Every structure is written in structure tokens, then in C-alpha cells.
């Protein structure tokens, strides 16, 4: 990491410009322009800049040099940095340049990921971490999510598919992969606002026991189940996934693994082995990486405390110790890039209302998070894995993928 310069080193325009160029080089020389607090402006590269990054005060540069990720996030949130132009294009360009700069490393990021994995998300810590993000305010999420309140990767069957239709398509995509049949019992670990559980019960005739530690989400889901006359088929349980003890024909987890932590992957695998019937199927849907790396420091501090984005190799700790057979792995990375971009567009349309409910800093923080997430998936820094698996000795498994994609 770059060392923070002394204050006196930025008193001159030339020194400040040199430090900015040093900073830009460290993040891969993105195709942007930079504007300093004295209103001087210059491009970082000879190519056309996609946006202008403005340093409103010298201390913003000092903080970025001291801690690029946390420093940038905090300075943008506080208004010490401003982006002029298309914010998503800016995020895409910064992430593209940085991912290219970091492309050669493997062993050191893998070691840092392993060290980070030693920290366990105990039930108490996991509950606290989840509520930090998901218990913000149901009305806040209603402003920019789809009508079913799905807060995971959508599935765009064509370029013309809108977010709402893509989220329903994702629910069906998961249900088809699980080969749901009427009368089955499904256990869902980490159910969000209940969209998948309700969809499975209403459209596939199954009974669902869905677990979540967020009071706000469980309360919302129970209300929706009652409104739709599904509360006799769907039970939403306010509890940690480690408390699950109900046998099931199908096990599913969509968007929870990111909060489990690698130290608990074996615990999750043991749980699935214990509750899944011998001929059962299971599916885990999770943001992932193409190689091990700890989560971004700003994201861990402000958005998802305790979060970890696993590589497929790290996810193997769920499957291999219990001799599960992995039947299918699909990567929906570009679907999630589009999902986050659509969320960002919805968010920007209601940004004034978000600011009224919270404050300007909160709005700027969430803009950065949503744009950065979309850019992460577009650049390949982030992946989205859906893994279907079964007991290793089960022969009652699909032999082709045809059942997932009916003609």
C-alpha cells in the first residue's frame, strides 16, 4: 500500500498532480480525467476520459493514498470527491483498470483470503451483521427493488427482459434446477423477503420451511404469505441456518453463502447432509470469485460486515467433506451485472426520496455500492455461481440438463 504523504508535499500544483498520477498508476491508469481543488484538470491517459473525478479538498488525496479502497469510499460518501459524468461508466472503468492491474497475483490474495476465513461468523455475529444491512427499512428497499422484493441476481432471458420479469424468471430457473414436484418439502436457508419460498409453494405445489435472521424480512414475508393464502404451505422461521433440523426433499440457499464465512462452510455442508433425503437435490446460489481474495475493505466496513465472497475452490468445503456429487455449475455473472445496473437506475430515480429518509451521505454510499457491484461483475472481479448437488451415492439424479430448459 502507498504511504500517506506529508501535508506540505501537496501545497504546490505540480506536487499534487504528481501524487494523483502516482495514485492513478497504482489503480491501473483508468481512462478518466482528474480535476483538483484549484480547478485545474488533466486526463490520466491519452484516451477519451469516460468521466471526471474531482478532488474537492487536498485531504481527499491524502486519504486515498493512505487507504485507496476505504479512503475512496469514505471521501465519496462525505462529498470530498465528486464524479462528473456517467457514474456507472466511471465505476466500470476504474474496476476494469484495477482488475487488469491485479491480474497477475494469486498466492498472496489466496493467503489473505485464508487468513480472513479464520474469523468465524458465530450465530450472534451473523445475526448482527445481517441486520446491519437487511433491517435498514423495508420501505427503503421497496423504493428500488421489484414488486416481489427480490434482492439477488435476476435471470434475463433476452435483452428486452425487464428487471421484474427477470426476477420471476430467476425464481423459475432455480425451481426447475431443483426439479420440484408437488408434495415435496423444501428447506430454504436465508430467504430474504420470501419471494422464492412463496413462488415455490404457489407455482410448484411444495411445502417450504424458510429460515432468516432478519426480523424485518421475516415480518414482511409472513404478511405476504397471509395475503396470498400461502401461510399453510410456507413457514418463515426467524432463526439462524444452523438451527435447521427438518428433513427435506430439496435444500436451497440463494444469496446467503456470502454471509456464512469459509470457517462455517463445513458446518453448512454437514447440515445439508443431515437434513437432505437420500434422493434429494440441493442448490447453493452465491456471489463468487474466479480465485480466492478477501472482500473489499470498504464493503466489509460499511455494507456487508463479516462478508466473504468465495471462489469455487473455497466452496468445495461444502461438498467434498461430505462426498456430495456436484451435478451442475452455472455462472450468471453478466446477469448480475445487468441486475445491479437496473437496481442503480431505479435507485437514482428515487435518490431524492432516499436522501429525505436518511441523508445525502447514505445516498452516496449506496450509489457507490450498487455501481461498484455492477462493475465488479462486468469486469470479472465477481462471479455468480449456482451449484446443484446431491448425495454422492444417489443415482436418482437428472442425467442431462434438459429438465432445466423446457423447450
Order of alpha helices (4+ residues) and beta strands (2+ residues): alpha-beta-beta-beta-alpha-alpha-beta-alpha-alpha-alpha-alpha-alpha-beta-alpha-beta-alpha-beta-beta-alpha-alpha-beta-beta-alpha-beta-alpha-alpha-alpha-beta
